[in-house]
Every structure is written in C-alpha cells, then in structure tokens.
Amino acid sequence: MLDERKLKILAAIVDEYIMTGIPVGSKAISNIPGINVSAATIRNDMAMLEQLGYLEQPHTSAGRIPTFEGYRLYVDKLMPSYPLSEEEKKVLDDFLETDVPTADALIQNASKALAELTHCASVAKNVSPQFSVITKVEVIPTGKRMYVLLMITSSGNIKNKVCRLEFDLTNEQLDFFANYMAENLQGVSIDSLSEDTVEKLVAATGAYMVTLTPLIKGVCELAEGFRDSDIHLSGEKNLLARPDIDHAQLAHFFEHKNEALKMLDGSFSDLQVMFGEDGDFVMKNSSMIMSKIKKGDKTAGALGVIGPMRLDYAKIIPYIEYLTERITALISEDDEI
C-alpha cells in the first residue's frame, strides 16, 4: 500500500519526466514545493516505488522514469486537473467550424485539431451509419455499358460505385430502377440493408431481374461501405518524429491500423487510456487516449490521440473530452432541429 508521501513523489516524478524527458533524481524532487523531506528519504521511497513496479532506472547512475504501471496509477489517481480556459475552448470550437456540420465532418475536423495541438497522431472512428437512412439512390450512365451508382444518406454522406454491365440499359430500364429504388429504399436504415433484403429486392423486379440485378447488388456493396466505418488517422508524421517509439513497430501499425484499432468498437468506457505494455495496443512504449462520441444513448464514434507513453495527459485529456462533448451536443442539436 502506497502512503500519501510516496504517491506525491511518484506524481512529481511523472510530471517532471513528462516535462523534461530526462530520468528524475532525488535532488530534483526535493526542490519541488510540497515535498518536505530529505533527499535520502526520497531515494528510499523511489527505491520502494521501483520494487513495486511503478518506476525503473534506465542506467545504474541515472534517476528514475515511470513504468507503464506508474503512468497507469498517475492517470487513474494522481494526475492534476487543469480545466480548459475560455480561450482554449474557443480555439477548439474554431477547429470544429464546418460548412456542412455532419458527424463525419465534425469528427474529422476534431481529429485534425488534436494532431495539430498535441503533436501526436489522432485517430477517429465514425459509426454514424447505424443512425442513417438512405435518402437517394441514383444511377448515372457514363459510357458504353458503364454506370455510376450514387447513394446519399440522411447524415449527408455520399458514396459512389462504378458498375460495368454486360449490356446497355434502356431509358425505360433506368426509369424503372430509379422509381424502384425510391419506393423500396428511400428512408430505409443502412444497417437493415442485408443480403436477404437485397435478394428480396432482386426477386421482386420481375421481368427486369436479369438486367438490374448487378445494380441492386452494387447498392448493397455501397451500404456495406457505409457500415465499415473506416478508422481515420491524422498526423502520422508526428509519430515518426518521436524518438521513443520504435519505427519498425510504427510501420507495422500503419500497415494494420484497422486490425490494431479494433478495440474502438464502442465497448470501452466513455474515456479510456490504453498502453502498449499492458496488451491493449500494438506498439510498445505507446499510449492511446480515446473518448466516445454519443448520439442519444448510443455510441456514434470515437476520437483520440496516439503517442508515446511520455505524454502530457493532464493537458491532452481535457482537449479530447471537450471535443467529444461538443460533437455529441452538436449532432444531438441537429436531431432536435
């Protein structure tokens, strides 16, 4: 059990190491206001914290640095609280400005803001398609036997797909397809457009089944694209500038980012800090801070930062919390309107 003095010393070491990146010695801690004990007592406490796994000594004659267990305890219980100033809130609000305030646009703007302000990589996942319905499906002839399918959803998202057919469609077939899509898919949830639904749609086309089946299957593929909710990274080059992240592991992460970030399925708590060393993430000596974006009582996305363990958590976490709270409020206001 750690007493109050040891907790205070651990917090001071983490704060000092975050600020300087240099192993922290007892002399540096003894000069910090509020640590009213001798350097010898501090050394004894540091040795105990090392034995308990909260600190480590990179070199025999060096000071100590936090382990991931030390960071975990710091984030959970010891981290100071620094509320955002009105000026900081305005800076973040300015980043969120967008001509079309869809969930996608807001999340992407917030992700870029985090990358710029934290000098880390930011990660965003938008799962808004589960709240979206199809507002329009259109087919556009673009050349001989070439057609572009266009799907627009209620959240303002648009996807298109090029379809090459075995034959040219007549105006009558194109008109039938447009009317059929409007009657059967307009207002239908993206999530409900399953393979079974598509098969029923195909079967109900009657005489047009042979000619229109490829287009209807293309519509299903567009819906799958919306459901995939790709994970977006911003500021990857910021990680390359960090000497305390292994570049080989970083390259592997970039190559397999969707698989590596599969924990962003909405099952985590409202805000979570994950470390590479405790098995939650792919890169050693790394951390990821994630927060949920909600719409009603459902998760509508996730937003966060990826960086080394030596991050200014007390500063970055309020940024993430504020942005996710603002996006949650904005997309909820949109529903009310």
C-alpha positions as CSV (number, residue, x, y, z in Angstrom):
1,M,0.0,0.0,0.0
2,L,1.4,3.4,-1.0
3,D,1.2,6.1,1.6
4,E,0.4,9.8,0.7
5,R,4.1,10.7,0.5
6,K,5.1,8.0,-1.9
7,L,2.1,8.9,-4.1
8,K,3.1,12.5,-4.1
9,I,6.7,11.6,-5.0
10,L,5.5,9.3,-7.8
11,A,3.3,12.1,-9.2
12,A,6.2,14.6,-9.0
13,I,8.5,12.1,-10.9
14,V,5.9,11.6,-13.6
15,D,5.2,15.3,-14.0
16,E,9.0,16.1,-14.2
17,Y,9.7,13.3,-16.7
18,I,6.8,14.3,-18.9
19,M,8.2,17.8,-19.0
20,T,11.9,17.1,-19.5
21,G,12.2,13.6,-20.8
22,I,15.2,13.1,-18.5
23,P,15.4,10.5,-15.8
24,V,14.5,12.1,-12.5
25,G,16.8,12.1,-9.5
26,S,16.1,12.7,-5.8
27,K,17.6,16.2,-5.8
28,A,15.2,17.4,-8.5
29,I,12.2,16.0,-6.5
30,S,13.5,17.6,-3.2
31,N,13.3,21.0,-4.8
32,I,9.6,20.7,-5.7
33,P,7.3,22.6,-3.4
34,G,5.3,20.3,-1.2
35,I,7.9,17.6,-0.9
36,N,9.2,18.4,2.5
37,V,11.5,15.5,3.2
38,S,15.2,14.9,2.7
39,A,16.8,13.7,-0.4
40,A,17.8,10.4,1.4
41,T,14.1,9.8,2.3
42,I,13.1,10.5,-1.3
43,R,15.8,8.0,-2.5
44,N,14.4,5.3,-0.2
45,D,10.8,6.0,-1.4
46,M,12.0,5.9,-5.0
47,A,13.7,2.5,-4.4
48,M,10.4,1.2,-2.9
49,L,8.4,2.6,-5.9
50,E,10.9,0.8,-8.2
51,Q,10.4,-2.5,-6.3
52,L,6.7,-2.2,-6.6
53,G,7.0,-1.7,-10.4
54,Y,6.0,2.0,-10.7
55,L,9.5,3.2,-11.6
56,E,12.5,1.9,-13.4
57,Q,16.2,3.0,-13.5
58,P,17.4,3.0,-17.2
59,H,21.1,3.3,-16.1
60,T,22.8,2.5,-12.8
61,S,23.8,6.0,-12.0
62,A,20.7,7.7,-13.5
63,G,17.5,8.8,-12.0
64,R,14.2,7.0,-12.4
65,I,11.5,7.1,-15.1
66,P,7.9,5.9,-14.8
67,T,6.9,2.4,-16.0
68,F,3.5,1.9,-17.7
69,E,2.2,0.8,-14.2
70,G,3.4,4.2,-12.9
71,Y,1.7,6.0,-15.7
72,R,-1.5,4.0,-15.2
73,L,-1.6,4.9,-11.5
74,Y,-0.8,8.5,-12.3
75,V,-3.6,8.8,-14.9
76,D,-6.2,7.0,-12.7
77,K,-5.5,8.7,-9.4
78,L,-2.7,11.3,-9.3
79,M,-2.9,13.4,-12.4
80,P,-3.6,17.1,-11.7
81,S,-6.8,18.7,-13.1
82,Y,-6.4,21.7,-15.4
83,P,-9.8,22.9,-16.7
84,L,-9.7,24.5,-20.1
85,S,-9.7,28.2,-20.3
86,E,-12.3,30.1,-22.3
87,E,-9.5,31.0,-24.8
88,E,-8.6,27.3,-25.2
89,K,-12.3,26.4,-25.7
90,K,-12.6,29.0,-28.4
91,V,-9.6,27.6,-30.3
92,L,-11.1,24.1,-30.2
93,D,-14.5,25.5,-31.3
94,D,-12.9,27.2,-34.2
95,F,-11.4,23.9,-35.4
96,L,-14.9,22.4,-35.4
97,E,-16.3,25.0,-37.8
98,T,-17.6,23.4,-41.0
99,D,-19.9,24.4,-43.8
100,V,-21.8,21.1,-43.6
101,P,-21.9,20.1,-39.9
102,T,-22.3,16.3,-40.4
103,A,-21.0,13.9,-37.8
104,D,-18.3,12.9,-40.3
105,A,-17.1,16.4,-40.9
106,L,-17.1,17.3,-37.2
107,I,-15.1,14.2,-36.2
108,Q,-12.6,14.7,-39.0
109,N,-12.1,18.4,-38.0
110,A,-11.6,17.4,-34.4
111,S,-9.1,14.7,-35.4
112,K,-7.0,17.3,-37.3
113,A,-7.2,19.7,-34.4
114,L,-5.9,17.0,-32.0
115,A,-3.0,16.1,-34.3
116,E,-2.0,19.8,-34.6
117,L,-2.4,20.7,-30.9
118,T,-0.8,17.6,-29.4
119,H,1.9,16.9,-32.0
120,C,0.8,13.2,-31.9
121,A,-1.3,11.2,-34.3
122,S,-5.0,11.4,-33.8
123,V,-7.5,8.6,-34.5
124,A,-11.2,8.9,-35.3
125,K,-13.9,6.4,-36.0
126,N,-17.3,7.4,-37.1
127,V,-20.1,4.8,-36.7
128,S,-22.9,7.2,-37.7
129,P,-24.2,5.0,-40.5
130,Q,-26.0,2.9,-37.9
131,F,-28.2,6.1,-37.4
132,S,-28.5,6.9,-41.1
133,V,-31.2,6.1,-43.6
134,I,-31.0,6.1,-47.4
135,T,-32.3,9.3,-48.9
136,K,-31.4,8.7,-52.5
137,V,-30.1,6.1,-54.9
138,E,-29.3,7.1,-58.4
139,V,-27.7,5.5,-61.5
140,I,-25.9,7.7,-64.0
141,P,-24.8,6.4,-67.4
142,T,-21.1,7.4,-68.0
143,G,-20.2,5.5,-71.2
144,K,-20.9,2.3,-73.1
145,R,-22.2,-0.2,-70.6
146,M,-20.7,1.9,-67.8
147,Y,-22.8,3.3,-65.0
148,V,-22.2,5.1,-61.7
149,L,-24.3,4.2,-58.7
150,L,-24.7,7.1,-56.2
151,M,-26.0,6.7,-52.7
152,I,-26.8,9.5,-50.3
153,T,-27.7,9.1,-46.6
154,S,-29.6,11.3,-44.1
155,S,-26.3,12.1,-42.4
156,G,-25.1,13.8,-45.5
157,N,-22.6,11.1,-46.5
158,I,-22.2,10.1,-50.2
159,K,-20.7,7.1,-51.8
160,N,-20.5,6.0,-55.4
161,K,-19.5,2.9,-57.3
162,V,-18.7,2.3,-61.0
163,C,-20.6,-0.7,-62.5
164,R,-19.7,-2.3,-65.8
165,L,-22.6,-4.2,-67.2
166,E,-22.9,-6.8,-70.0
167,F,-25.3,-4.6,-71.9
168,D,-26.6,-1.0,-72.2
169,L,-29.7,-0.1,-70.2
170,T,-32.7,1.5,-72.0
171,N,-34.3,4.6,-70.7
172,E,-37.3,2.5,-69.6
173,Q,-35.0,0.3,-67.5
174,L,-33.2,3.3,-66.0
175,D,-36.5,4.9,-65.1
176,F,-37.8,1.7,-63.6
177,F,-34.6,1.3,-61.5
178,A,-34.9,5.0,-60.2
179,N,-38.6,4.5,-59.2
180,Y,-37.9,1.1,-57.7
181,M,-35.1,2.4,-55.5
182,A,-37.2,5.4,-54.4
183,E,-40.2,3.1,-53.5
184,N,-38.2,0.4,-51.7
185,L,-35.0,2.0,-50.3
186,Q,-35.8,5.7,-49.5
187,G,-36.0,6.0,-45.7
188,V,-34.6,2.5,-45.1
189,S,-31.8,2.2,-42.5
190,I,-28.3,1.5,-43.7
191,D,-28.0,-1.2,-41.1
192,S,-31.1,-3.0,-42.3
193,L,-29.9,-3.4,-45.9
194,S,-28.7,-7.0,-45.6
195,E,-28.1,-9.7,-48.3
196,D,-31.5,-11.2,-47.5
197,T,-33.1,-7.8,-48.2
198,V,-31.2,-7.5,-51.5
199,E,-32.3,-10.9,-52.6
200,K,-35.9,-10.0,-52.0
201,L,-35.4,-6.8,-53.9
202,V,-33.9,-8.7,-56.8
203,A,-36.7,-11.3,-56.8
204,A,-39.4,-8.5,-56.9
205,T,-38.0,-6.9,-60.0
206,G,-39.8,-9.5,-62.2
207,A,-39.0,-9.0,-65.9
208,Y,-36.2,-6.6,-65.1
209,M,-34.4,-9.1,-62.8
210,V,-31.6,-10.1,-65.3
211,T,-30.8,-6.5,-66.3
212,L,-31.0,-4.8,-62.9
213,T,-29.5,-7.5,-60.5
214,P,-25.9,-6.1,-60.9
215,L,-27.0,-2.6,-60.0
216,I,-29.0,-3.8,-56.9
217,K,-26.0,-5.8,-55.7
218,G,-23.9,-2.7,-56.2
219,V,-26.3,-0.8,-53.9
220,C,-25.7,-3.5,-51.3
221,E,-22.0,-3.0,-51.6
222,L,-22.4,0.7,-51.1
223,A,-24.3,0.1,-47.9
224,E,-21.5,-2.2,-46.7
225,G,-19.1,0.6,-47.4
226,F,-21.0,2.9,-45.1
227,R,-21.2,0.3,-42.4
228,D,-17.4,-0.4,-42.5
229,S,-16.8,2.9,-40.7
230,D,-13.2,3.1,-41.6
231,I,-10.7,4.3,-39.0
232,H,-9.0,7.6,-40.0
233,L,-5.6,8.7,-38.8
234,S,-4.3,12.2,-38.9
235,G,-0.8,13.4,-38.1
236,E,1.0,10.1,-38.7
237,K,4.2,12.1,-39.4
238,N,4.2,13.4,-35.8
239,L,4.8,9.8,-34.6
240,L,7.8,9.5,-36.9
241,A,9.3,12.4,-35.2
242,R,9.1,10.7,-31.8
243,P,12.4,9.0,-30.9
244,D,10.7,7.0,-28.1
245,I,8.5,4.9,-30.4
246,D,10.1,2.0,-32.4
247,H,9.8,2.8,-36.1
248,A,9.6,-0.8,-37.1
249,Q,6.6,-1.3,-34.8
250,L,5.2,2.0,-36.1
251,A,5.4,0.8,-39.7
252,H,3.6,-2.4,-38.7
253,F,0.9,-0.4,-37.0
254,F,0.3,1.9,-40.1
255,E,0.0,-1.2,-42.3
256,H,-2.5,-3.0,-40.0
257,K,-4.2,0.0,-38.4
258,N,-7.8,-1.2,-38.8
259,E,-7.0,-4.5,-37.2
260,A,-4.8,-2.9,-34.5
261,L,-7.6,-0.5,-33.5
262,K,-10.4,-3.0,-33.4
263,M,-10.9,-2.1,-29.8
264,L,-12.7,1.0,-31.0
265,D,-15.9,-0.9,-31.4
266,G,-17.7,1.1,-28.8
267,S,-17.2,-1.4,-26.0
268,F,-14.7,0.7,-24.0
269,S,-15.7,3.2,-21.3
270,D,-16.5,6.8,-22.1
271,L,-12.8,7.8,-21.8
272,Q,-10.0,5.3,-21.7
273,V,-6.2,5.4,-21.7
274,M,-4.6,2.3,-23.1
275,F,-0.9,1.4,-23.1
276,G,1.1,-0.9,-25.4
277,E,2.7,-2.7,-22.5
278,D,-0.5,-3.8,-20.9
279,G,-1.6,-5.6,-24.1
280,D,-4.3,-3.2,-25.2
281,F,-2.3,-1.7,-28.1
282,V,0.1,-2.8,-30.8
283,M,3.2,-0.7,-30.1
284,K,5.4,-0.9,-27.1
285,N,6.1,2.3,-25.2
286,S,2.9,3.8,-26.7
287,S,-0.3,5.1,-25.4
288,M,-3.7,5.8,-26.8
289,I,-6.3,8.1,-25.2
290,M,-9.8,7.5,-26.6
291,S,-13.2,9.1,-25.8
292,K,-16.7,8.2,-27.1
293,I,-18.9,10.4,-29.1
294,K,-22.6,9.7,-28.4
295,K,-25.9,10.3,-30.1
296,G,-28.7,9.7,-27.6
297,D,-27.8,6.6,-25.6
298,K,-25.7,5.0,-28.5
299,T,-22.1,5.4,-29.4
300,A,-21.8,7.4,-32.6
301,G,-18.0,7.4,-32.9
302,A,-14.7,7.7,-31.1
303,L,-11.9,10.3,-31.0
304,G,-8.5,10.2,-29.5
305,V,-4.7,10.5,-29.7
306,I,-1.9,8.0,-30.2
307,G,1.6,8.8,-29.0
308,P,4.4,7.6,-26.7
309,M,3.8,6.9,-23.1
310,R,5.5,10.2,-22.2
311,L,2.5,12.4,-22.9
312,D,1.1,15.5,-21.1
313,Y,-2.1,13.6,-20.1
314,A,-3.3,16.4,-17.9
315,K,-3.4,18.7,-20.9
316,I,-4.4,16.3,-23.7
317,I,-7.3,14.6,-21.9
318,P,-9.3,17.8,-21.4
319,Y,-8.9,18.6,-25.1
320,I,-10.3,15.2,-26.1
321,E,-13.1,15.4,-23.5
322,Y,-14.2,18.9,-24.7
323,L,-14.2,18.0,-28.4
324,T,-16.2,14.8,-27.9
325,E,-18.7,16.6,-25.6
326,R,-19.1,19.4,-28.2
327,I,-19.6,17.0,-31.1
328,T,-22.1,15.0,-29.0
329,A,-24.0,18.2,-28.3
330,L,-23.9,19.4,-32.0
331,I,-25.2,16.2,-33.5
332,S,-27.9,15.9,-30.8
333,E,-29.0,19.5,-31.6
334,D,-29.2,18.6,-35.2
335,D,-31.7,15.8,-34.4
336,E,-33.8,18.2,-32.3
337,I,-33.9,20.8,-35.1
